[in-house]
Amino acid sequence: MKIIWSPLALNKASEIVDYINKDSPTAAEKWINEVFSKIDTLGKYPEIGRIVPEINESQFREIIYGNYRIVYHFEVNQVSILTILHVKQILPPDEIN
């Protein structure tokens, strides 16, 4: 299954890595490697994540890694990574387009 990152998701991942990197470059590298690993798993098992509570539609899911929600949309042959946000944040509607 094809995995596509939205520009927003890439930008947010980069911002998070930059933030973590200020305290620990090793932790930043570990974080991004784990994120990519979890997302690779979605290619085989797209329904592994929970349904996003703010949307409540089965094709919009999220996986949690540490303090972050990785929100994605899946179709027959494609998983689209939409955004990454802190677990305490409510998903803004404009981040799922």
GROMACS elastic network, one bead per residue, 0.5 to 0.9 nm:
[ bonds ]
;  ai    aj funct       b0    kb
    1    42     6  0.84424   500
    1    44     6  0.68088   500
    1    46     6  0.89502   500
    1    76     6  0.81376   500
    1    77     6  0.50289   500
    1    78     6  0.54642   500
    1    79     6  0.71408   500
    2    43     6  0.66137   500
    2    77     6  0.61740   500
    2    79     6  0.61908   500
    2    80     6  0.83838   500
    3    39     6  0.80595   500
    3    40     6  0.78137   500
    3    42     6  0.81079   500
    3    43     6  0.65206   500
    3    77     6  0.87960   500
    3    78     6  0.58070   500
    3    80     6  0.58638   500
    3    81     6  0.73854   500
    4    78     6  0.73504   500
    4    79     6  0.62204   500
    4    81     6  0.61047   500
    4    82     6  0.87434   500
    5     8     6  0.80601   500
    5     9     6  0.61683   500
    5    10     6  0.63981   500
    5    79     6  0.85418   500
    5    80     6  0.58126   500
    5    82     6  0.66824   500
    5    83     6  0.84590   500
    6     9     6  0.52273   500
    6    10     6  0.63896   500
    6    11     6  0.86222   500
    6    80     6  0.69713   500
    6    81     6  0.59783   500
    6    82     6  0.54708   500
    6    83     6  0.73110   500
    7    10     6  0.51601   500
    7    11     6  0.60803   500
    7    12     6  0.86067   500
    7    82     6  0.83167   500
    7    83     6  0.87181   500
    8    11     6  0.50709   500
    8    12     6  0.61176   500
    8    13     6  0.85760   500
    8    82     6  0.69213   500
    8    83     6  0.60012   500
    8    84     6  0.83452   500
    8    95     6  0.77109   500
    9    12     6  0.51227   500
    9    13     6  0.60844   500
    9    14     6  0.85267   500
    9    70     6  0.84645   500
    9    71     6  0.87370   500
    9    81     6  0.64138   500
    9    82     6  0.55469   500
    9    84     6  0.57383   500
    9    85     6  0.89640   500
   10    13     6  0.51601   500
   10    14     6  0.61580   500
   10    15     6  0.86663   500
   10    81     6  0.87405   500
   10    82     6  0.89376   500
   10    83     6  0.78676   500
   10    84     6  0.85716   500
   11    14     6  0.51105   500
   11    15     6  0.62306   500
   11    16     6  0.87095   500
   11    83     6  0.87964   500
   12    15     6  0.50210   500
   12    16     6  0.61765   500
   12    17     6  0.85878   500
   12    83     6  0.70062   500
   12    84     6  0.60579   500
   12    85     6  0.75846   500
   13    16     6  0.51544   500
   13    17     6  0.61761   500
   13    18     6  0.85958   500
   13    32     6  0.75979   500
   13    35     6  0.88596   500
   13    83     6  0.84348   500
   13    84     6  0.67222   500
   13    85     6  0.89492   500
   14    17     6  0.51309   500
   14    18     6  0.61315   500
   14    19     6  0.86147   500
   14    32     6  0.87885   500
   15    18     6  0.50743   500
   15    19     6  0.61738   500
   15    20     6  0.87068   500
   16    19     6  0.50598   500
   16    20     6  0.61957   500
   16    21     6  0.83822   500
   16    28     6  0.81682   500
   16    32     6  0.88527   500
   17    20     6  0.51733   500
   17    21     6  0.58332   500
   17    22     6  0.87260   500
   17    25     6  0.86010   500
   17    27     6  0.87833   500
   17    28     6  0.52026   500
   17    29     6  0.75295   500
   17    31     6  0.74289   500
   17    32     6  0.68598   500
   18    22     6  0.65518   500
   18    25     6  0.88102   500
   18    28     6  0.74899   500
   19    22     6  0.55743   500
   19    23     6  0.76753   500
   19    28     6  0.81423   500
   20    23     6  0.57618   500
   20    24     6  0.61005   500
   20    25     6  0.70836   500
   20    26     6  0.89994   500
   20    27     6  0.67764   500
   20    28     6  0.51402   500
   20    29     6  0.88965   500
   20    31     6  0.84805   500
   21    26     6  0.75322   500
   21    27     6  0.70679   500
   21    28     6  0.50544   500
   21    29     6  0.79805   500
   22    25     6  0.69854   500
   22    28     6  0.86482   500
   23    27     6  0.82435   500
   23    28     6  0.86147   500
   24    27     6  0.52098   500
   24    28     6  0.62886   500
   24    29     6  0.87339   500
   25    28     6  0.50256   500
   25    29     6  0.62169   500
   25    30     6  0.86035   500
   26    29     6  0.52188   500
   26    30     6  0.62013   500
   26    31     6  0.85928   500
   27    30     6  0.50017   500
   27    31     6  0.59915   500
   27    32     6  0.87017   500
   28    31     6  0.50769   500
   28    32     6  0.63523   500
   28    33     6  0.85903   500
   29    32     6  0.54409   500
   29    33     6  0.61454   500
   29    34     6  0.85922   500
   30    33     6  0.51733   500
   30    34     6  0.60964   500
   30    35     6  0.85875   500
   31    34     6  0.52454   500
   31    35     6  0.62066   500
   31    36     6  0.87762   500
   31    65     6  0.87619   500
   31    66     6  0.87824   500
   32    36     6  0.62287   500
   32    37     6  0.85311   500
   33    36     6  0.52395   500
   33    37     6  0.61696   500
   33    38     6  0.87087   500
   34    38     6  0.61282   500
   34    39     6  0.85265   500
   34    65     6  0.82312   500
   35    38     6  0.51940   500
   35    39     6  0.61738   500
   35    40     6  0.85884   500
   35    65     6  0.72455   500
   35    70     6  0.84925   500
   36    39     6  0.50507   500
   36    40     6  0.60470   500
   36    41     6  0.86969   500
   37    40     6  0.51114   500
   37    41     6  0.65204   500
   38    41     6  0.52144   500
   38    42     6  0.68546   500
   38    63     6  0.81754   500
   38    65     6  0.83527   500
   39    42     6  0.51297   500
   39    43     6  0.71717   500
   39    63     6  0.87324   500
   39    70     6  0.86047   500
   39    81     6  0.82778   500
   40    43     6  0.54869   500
   40    44     6  0.76222   500
   41    44     6  0.55927   500
   41    45     6  0.61156   500
   41    46     6  0.76635   500
   41    48     6  0.86590   500
   42    47     6  0.75692   500
   42    48     6  0.71238   500
   42    49     6  0.83500   500
   42    79     6  0.72429   500
   43    46     6  0.60402   500
   43    77     6  0.88177   500
   43    78     6  0.78086   500
   43    79     6  0.68364   500
   45    48     6  0.56204   500
   45    49     6  0.86897   500
   46    49     6  0.70882   500
   46    61     6  0.84433   500
   46    73     6  0.87270   500
   46    74     6  0.66153   500
   46    75     6  0.87958   500
   46    78     6  0.89570   500
   46    79     6  0.70750   500
   47    50     6  0.75427   500
   47    51     6  0.87016   500
   47    58     6  0.84308   500
   47    59     6  0.81200   500
   47    61     6  0.74592   500
   47    74     6  0.82271   500
   48    61     6  0.83299   500
   48    62     6  0.85830   500
   48    63     6  0.77904   500
   49    52     6  0.86347   500
   49    60     6  0.89548   500
   49    61     6  0.53750   500
   49    64     6  0.81297   500
   49    71     6  0.88931   500
   49    72     6  0.88621   500
   50    53     6  0.83898   500
   50    58     6  0.85266   500
   50    60     6  0.84669   500
   50    61     6  0.52896   500
   50    62     6  0.55116   500
   50    63     6  0.66394   500
   50    64     6  0.89965   500
   51    54     6  0.87787   500
   51    55     6  0.77771   500
   51    56     6  0.59984   500
   51    57     6  0.65922   500
   51    58     6  0.57304   500
   51    59     6  0.75446   500
   51    60     6  0.59547   500
   51    62     6  0.64122   500
   52    55     6  0.55457   500
   52    56     6  0.57215   500
   52    57     6  0.73217   500
   52    58     6  0.81316   500
   52    60     6  0.59380   500
   52    61     6  0.50241   500
   52    62     6  0.58910   500
   52    71     6  0.75287   500
   52    72     6  0.89588   500
   52    91     6  0.87422   500
   53    56     6  0.52109   500
   53    57     6  0.84638   500
   53    61     6  0.87461   500
   54    57     6  0.89675   500
   54    90     6  0.75671   500
   54    91     6  0.67686   500
   54    92     6  0.89246   500
   54    93     6  0.86656   500
   55    58     6  0.87502   500
   55    60     6  0.71613   500
   55    61     6  0.89893   500
   55    91     6  0.88451   500
   55    93     6  0.87170   500
   56    59     6  0.88335   500
   56    60     6  0.74936   500
   56    61     6  0.87760   500
   57    60     6  0.56969   500
   57    61     6  0.80972   500
   58    61     6  0.68703   500
   58    73     6  0.89001   500
   58    74     6  0.89987   500
   59    72     6  0.82213   500
   59    73     6  0.54973   500
   59    74     6  0.54419   500
   59    75     6  0.70554   500
   60    71     6  0.72782   500
   60    72     6  0.58483   500
   60    74     6  0.68374   500
   60    96     6  0.87768   500
   61    70     6  0.83558   500
   61    71     6  0.58638   500
   61    72     6  0.54336   500
   61    73     6  0.62231   500
   61    74     6  0.79895   500
   62    69     6  0.61816   500
   62    70     6  0.52664   500
   62    72     6  0.59267   500
   62    73     6  0.85249   500
   63    68     6  0.83989   500
   63    69     6  0.58731   500
   63    70     6  0.52954   500
   63    71     6  0.67667   500
   63    72     6  0.83889   500
   64    67     6  0.72398   500
   64    68     6  0.57291   500
   64    70     6  0.62057   500
   64    71     6  0.87737   500
   64    87     6  0.77992   500
   65    68     6  0.53487   500
   65    69     6  0.65064   500
   65    70     6  0.75286   500
   66    69     6  0.83059   500
   66    87     6  0.85949   500
   67    85     6  0.84241   500
   67    86     6  0.56945   500
   67    87     6  0.54914   500
   67    88     6  0.81737   500
   68    84     6  0.65331   500
   68    85     6  0.54412   500
   68    87     6  0.50902   500
   68    88     6  0.85069   500
   69    83     6  0.81442   500
   69    84     6  0.55152   500
   69    85     6  0.52754   500
   69    86     6  0.59855   500
   69    87     6  0.55613   500
   69    89     6  0.89442   500
   70    81     6  0.72921   500
   70    82     6  0.77582   500
   70    83     6  0.61355   500
   70    85     6  0.68027   500
   70    86     6  0.89486   500
   71    80     6  0.86933   500
   71    81     6  0.61689   500
   71    82     6  0.56052   500
   71    83     6  0.53803   500
   71    84     6  0.61108   500
   71    85     6  0.81166   500
   71    91     6  0.88759   500
   71    96     6  0.83040   500
   72    79     6  0.67441   500
   72    80     6  0.54169   500
   72    82     6  0.50819   500
   72    83     6  0.71474   500
   72    96     6  0.82967   500
   73    78     6  0.83355   500
   73    79     6  0.57891   500
   73    80     6  0.51681   500
   73    81     6  0.66210   500
   73    82     6  0.70191   500
   73    96     6  0.84144   500
   74    77     6  0.78347   500
   74    78     6  0.57522   500
   74    80     6  0.61685   500
   74    81     6  0.87214   500
   75    78     6  0.52777   500
   75    79     6  0.64214   500
   75    80     6  0.85109   500
   76    79     6  0.84406   500
   81    84     6  0.82876   500
   82    95     6  0.67900   500
   82    96     6  0.58988   500
   82    97     6  0.76681   500
   83    91     6  0.89548   500
   83    95     6  0.64819   500
   83    96     6  0.74320   500
   85    88     6  0.82527   500
   85    89     6  0.65676   500
   85    90     6  0.84566   500
   85    91     6  0.76746   500
   86    89     6  0.54441   500
   86    90     6  0.85710   500
   87    90     6  0.79173   500
   89    92     6  0.85611   500
   91    94     6  0.85138   500
   91    95     6  0.71554   500
   91    96     6  0.83559   500
   92    95     6  0.56489   500
   92    96     6  0.77779   500
   93    96     6  0.59639   500
   93    97     6  0.78567   500
   94    97     6  0.60294   500
